Amino acid sequence: MKEEYLRKLIVWYAVVPLKRLPYDERKLVLAARKATHQSHSPYSRFRVGAAVKLVDRTVITGANQENASYGLTVCAERTTIFSANNLGRKKDIVKLACTARKAFDVDGNPIAENDYCAEPSLSCGACRQVIKEAEDLHGSPMILLFDAYNDEKILRFNGVESILPWGFSGKDFGMDLNG
């Protein structure tokens, strides 16, 4: 009988202060922060913004959009990537920044923008799958930046596989989306 062992997955990422990021990545994080102002999040009170950088340096932003029927909510990462796709640019995404902040406290009082979350929030599973397909279409690992309005702690990943090992793709259907 053949024995199989689970491989240990090592996730490589860097914790980088905002001021130490390359200029284009710092600009992308700040664009994601600005996008939180477009969040429609009356139910969770959790504003999320995202920004993608395309190969020609164009930046596209988006924010989470909630609905009373919570399953219809769309995360910031997906609104942003879908916007790029609607512009015919999904294959051109090279970097993504995502940031989150609380909008209101439990009593409904507004929270200052600089009152950040303790830790950056990483993308949900559905967003990770959408990021994977955009990365597969581009053909090389995407730089992913996660922020919580904390200038001292930006998480930087090189490729979606770091946060979605063994992700599902068109290859699982025997398809080449670039072909």
N, C-alpha and C positions, 0 to 999 in steps of 0.2 A: 504494500500500500504506500502510495506516495504521500509524504507529509507536506503540507503547505503552511507557510507562515505569513502572517500579515507583515508587510513592510512598514517600517517606521517612516512616517512622513515628516520631513524637516522643512519648515516654512522659513524662507529667508526674506527678511524685510529690514528696513532701516527706520529708525525714529529720528526725524530730522527737524530742527527748528525752522520756522518759516524763512528766516533771514539767510539760512544756509542752503536753501533749495536753489537750483538754477533759476535764473530770471523768468524763463517761460513757465516753469512749474509754479513759482510763487504767484505769477500773474493768473494762472489757471485756478489756484486755490482761492485767490481773492475774487475771481469771477464766480466761483461756486458759492462763496459766502454771500455775494451780492444777490445771487439767484434765490437765496432763501426768502427774500422779500416777495417773491412771486409764488411762494408756497400757499396752497389752500389747505390748511390743516386745522380746522376748527374742532376736530374730534380728538386727535392725539395731542394737539398743541406742540407738535414736534416738527419743526421746519427743516426741510432738507433741500439743499441745492446741489446741482452738479454742473460741471463744465467739461467739454471735450475739446481737445486740440486736434486739428486736422493736419494732414501733411503739408498744406500750404500756409499753416499758422493761423487759419481761421479758428475762432473760438465760438462754440455753440453752447448755450446754457439751457437749463431746465430746472424745475422744482417739483416736489411731490404734490399730487393733486388727490385729495381725499373726497370720499362720497359717503353719504349716510348709509348706503349699502356698502359696507366696508370692503367687501371683496372686489369692488369696482375701483378701489384706490389704485393709483399708479405712482410708483416711486420715482424719485428725481433722476436716477440713473437711466431708467427706461424712457422717461419723457425726453431726456436729452439725446439718447442714442436713436430713438425713433424720430426725433426732429432731424437729426443728421441723415437718417435713412430717407425721410420725406424730401430732403433736398438732394437726394441721389449721392450722398457722401458717406454712407455707412462703412465702405471699404477704406476710407481715408482717415479713420480715427487712430491716433497714435498715443494719446494720453487722456486720462480721465481723472478729474478731481471731484470729490464728494465731501460735503460738509453738512453737519447737523447741529441744530441748537434748539433749546426749549424756547417756546414763544411765550408761554404763560405759566405761572405757578399753579398749584392745585386750587387756589382761591380765585383764579382767573385774572390775577394781576400780571401786567406785562413784565417780562424779564429783560434786563439790559442785554444788548448784543454781546458785550464782553463777559457776561456771566455764562461761560461755556460749560459744556458737558464734561464730566470727568475724563472720559475716554472717547476717542473717535469711534464712530459707528461704522462697521463694515457693511457692505451690500447684503441684502437678503438673497436667498437662493435663486429666486426668479431673476433678479438683476444680474447675479453672477452668470447665469446661463445666457442672458442677452449680451453681456460683456464678452463672454466666450465666443459667441457667434460673430460679433463685430471683430474680435481679435483674429479669429480664424479667417474671416474675409480679408483682413488686412495682410495676413500672412506672417506676422511677427509679433512678439510679446508687446503688450500695451503697458505703459507705465501707469500705475494706479496710485492715487494719493487720497488718503482719508484724514479728515480734519474735524475738530470739534470747537472751532474758534479759539483754539489754544495755540498761540504762536510758538510755543516751545515743543509741541508734540504733533508732528505730521507723520503718519505712517506711510511709507513708500514701498510699494511692491513692484517687482519686475515681472509682469505677466499674471494673467488671471489664474493660471494653474496653482499659484501660491495660495489662493483662497478658494479654489474649486478644483481639487485634484480629481482626475478621472471624469471630467465633465462630459456631458452628452453633446454630440455634434452631428452634422450632416453625414459625416463619415460612418456613423452608426447605421445609417440608411444606405450606405454604399454610394453616397453622393459627394461630388466635389462642387461646392458652391461657387468656386472660382472658375469652373470649367465651362 
